[in-house]
Amino acid sequence: MAESRAFSSGDDSSLGRLLQCPICLEQFRQPKSLPCLHSFCEECLGTYITQHLSGDTAAGKTFPCPVCRRETASHNPDVGKEMWAQQFPTNNHVKKLIDLQSTTGTRNPLCGPCQTTKNVQKKADVWCSATNTFFCDYCKSSFHDVVHKECHIVAVSEDSVTLAQKQPSHMVCDIHKERMDCFCEDHKFIGCNKCIITEHRQCDSVTTTKEYFDKQKSNSNLQSMDKSLVEAANSMDLMVKSFIDKGQDMQRCKQVELDSLIILRDRLNAYLDKRQIEINTRTEFILQNQKRLTCRNRDVIG
């Protein structure tokens, strides 16, 4: 069980209840979130699992959530049941609240989507208790409200992390009084399991609010990746164009050099042809003179 800790002033406030483990009723220590979004101390959850899956139920592979009784499976049921609680994700938002409460009570928390999708630290304006996430005004209108149109969010004050409770930690259906954790994508409707079965069982796209929320986050990341890939492709196109231009410049330089070489060769051939003619002419002239002198000497002797 978690050690008893004194809450800050206003222990029975909304913030105090948000930071309270439903099992030990004390402040969270290493909070772990189940798929149904309920959180518990890791130690409390581990003790609950081992106690529930003992005796006649020791061979069980699932356990009910202590709050909503939703059957939950371990990520790796082959390990010991005392290790199951460690496999569930840590509720980092609750940890941030605890850290802020125990250190700087006047510091405002940061928007979760801005940090996740943009790597930007932006002050949060509201808190969604259904998803345990802080939102700035922009992310609330463009991201949160797409999934939780009927969700009553909790405001974060300007001066301190003061959360004014407006409804329970999860949404409850007014008709069936059950948790509203199902989402119909066809009609953008949030309701409980009975609402979905009775009114939306013929719809094509029905999922849980958490799955739809995760898909929206994944789509946001994909959009960022698409933008990065487009920018990278544009850079590659510029590089290829630069290589082509340089290749064309080298081809033009090569042609200029070849043309210069051809001109030089033509000039050299013309010079050699001229010298050849001059040598042949002079040699012929000398031979003719020599022949005339020989004939003249022969006549004189005879």
Number of C-alpha atoms within 10 A of each C-alpha: 17 18 10 12 10 9 18 13 8 10 13 11 15 18 20 19 17 22 23 21 22 18 17 17 15 20 23 29 22 18 27 24 20 20 16 20 18 21 29 31 27 25 20 21 26 19 15 18 21 17 14 16 16 12 8 8 12 12 9 13 15 16 18 14 20 16 12 11 10 14 13 14 15 18 12 12 14 10 10 9 21 15 17 20 26 18 15 17 13 19 21 15 17 21 16 13 18 20 12 17 20 11 10 11 16 14 14 20 23 21 24 23 22 19 12 13 15 12 10 13 14 16 19 25 21 22 23 19 21 21 18 19 19 27 26 21 15 13 19 22 12 10 17 23 13 14 21 21 12 12 17 17 22 19 19 21 15 13 10 15 20 20 18 15 17 12 14 13 17 19 21 16 17 11 10 13 11 17 17 23 21 21 27 21 17 11 11 13 17 25 26 21 18 18 19 20 12 9 10 19 13 10 13 10 13 20 15 20 22 18 14 17 18 12 12 16 16 13 12 17 15 13 13 14 12 12 12 12 12 12 12 12 12 12 12 12 12 12 12 12 12 12 12 12 12 12 12 12 12 12 12 12 12 12 12 12 12 12 12 12 12 12 12 12 12 12 12 12 12 12 11 12 12 11 12 11 11 12 12 11 12 11 11 12 12 11 11 12 10 11 11 11 10 11 10 10 10 10 8 7 6 5
